[in-house]
Amino acid sequence: MRTQVGIIGAGPAGLLLSHILHLNDIESVIIESRSRDEIEKTIRAGVLEQSTVDLMTEIGAGDRMKREGFVHGGFELRFAGRGHRIDLQELTNGRKITVYPQHEVLKDLIALRLRTGGQIHFEAKATGIDGLSSDQPIIRFGTKDGETRELSCDFVAGCDGGYGTSRAAIPEHLVRRDYFRVYPFGWFGILAKAPPSSEELIYAHHERGFALISTRSPDVQRMYFQCDPADSVDNWSDDRIWSELQARVGGDGFELKTGPIFQKGIIPLRSFVCEPMQHGRLFLAGDAAHSVPPTGAKGLNLAAADVHVLARALSSYYSNRSTALLDAYSPTALRRVWRAQHFSWWMTSMLHRFHEGTEFDLKRQLAELELVTSSRAAAATLAENYVGLPLA
């Protein structure tokens, strides 16, 4: 097999990249280890920045998002028993966020890519990448039928997440350096059949820990609360979950709307960055290169930003054979990545209770929350980062 850009991974980064390249008359082939059904049924939340929404719309993937997504012009910070609205739209000259789950984004992108003639090899596991220092790298992969095949290409885009083969192809220590931060808590997440408790997202700080109230649809709600990552969902009955959530977001007469819980899970929180994001003819994008705690809602949006930079660089190469933008890909993408890491860390440290935290730390957090809800300058910094910076 032969193509111009071989893409490993049919997540948001890989699918977005493939379609943008298609719009620029650049061929690509996607190698994906999961089945289409598995990808589309893996439920993940999604808060889309204004720039991500604009990009999806520009490439023709935004119709269903526009119909079914929830556009929010602000969100609420709750602490000390009171709610405080952050007016994103007013603080950022009209920019907003859209709540639209990641698996719905993936459904839209897969359908669009296949409808426009894209090649996606599902259930095909990439096993290695050869010749990254040559002008014809090769992706080796196994098919669902047990065949071993090769894809020859000009460039490889590693979009296969934190456990794929792409990042491992960059020699650790000699070339690659990984930066980690593991947080001492996780998020206990639920999906519940219930009406919305709020028209906008609620981020809550409480002595018992953080909580987040979000919506999935008019009758399905997504909620989280800070927990021990080693805890078990078996320890939490529905009644105990609702009691804990209400305790953390209550005050001013606010009452959660409850209903049957049909999904429970615990996710750990960590920060990760791989430097550099390129090696030879391999370019990493999305979770293959970085991950952030979900507090800042940056994961999918960083993938879209990476792809925007990479697609522009590849288009420049194929239109005029210039490698200038390709050579600058890693430092360009990493500037935004580290900005997002800082914002995600800031939101996490401001809203969560740490095991080693003292009464001093609690008072400091409350003072910080008072600042961002009373100072226009502080609120604007929060809002500008939350809705997302314009794409580079």
Number of C-alpha atoms within 10 A of each C-alpha: 10 15 15 19 24 26 31 31 29 28 24 26 31 28 27 26 29 28 26 21 21 16 12 15 12 18 18 26 22 24 28 25 22 16 14 17 10 10 18 17 12 11 13 12 18 22 28 29 26 22 20 25 21 14 19 21 15 11 14 13 24 19 12 13 20 15 8 14 21 19 18 18 19 22 20 21 20 24 23 16 16 15 20 17 15 21 18 24 17 14 20 20 9 11 21 25 24 21 22 24 19 21 19 21 23 23 18 20 25 24 12 17 20 12 9 12 10 19 14 22 20 19 18 25 21 24 15 15 21 14 14 19 11 12 13 18 22 23 24 18 23 17 17 15 8 9 9 14 15 17 23 21 22 18 23 29 26 27 32 28 22 17 10 20 20 28 26 14 16 24 11 13 8 7 11 17 14 13 10 12 13 12 16 16 22 21 23 23 21 18 21 22 19 19 17 20 17 16 14 19 20 22 24 25 26 20 14 15 19 25 27 23 21 22 25 22 18 11 12 18 22 21 20 23 24 24 23 15 16 12 13 13 14 8 8 14 11 16 11 11 20 16 12 17 23 17 18 24 28 20 15 9 7 14 14 18 15 17 16 12 19 11 12 18 13 21 18 18 19 17 18 20 21 22 19 19 26 25 20 15 19 23 25 32 30 27 26 27 27 26 25 26 25 21 21 21 22 26 24 24 24 27 28 28 25 28 27 20 21 25 23 17 19 22 19 16 15 14 11 8 10 14 14 11 18 21 14 14 23 21 14 17 22 20 11 18 25 15 13 24 19 15 22 23 20 14 18 19 14 19 26 24 23 15 9 7 10 11 9 8 14 19 11 13 19 16 12 15 21 15 14 19 19 13 10 13 13 15 19 19 14 22 23 18 18 26 27 25 17 11 16 11
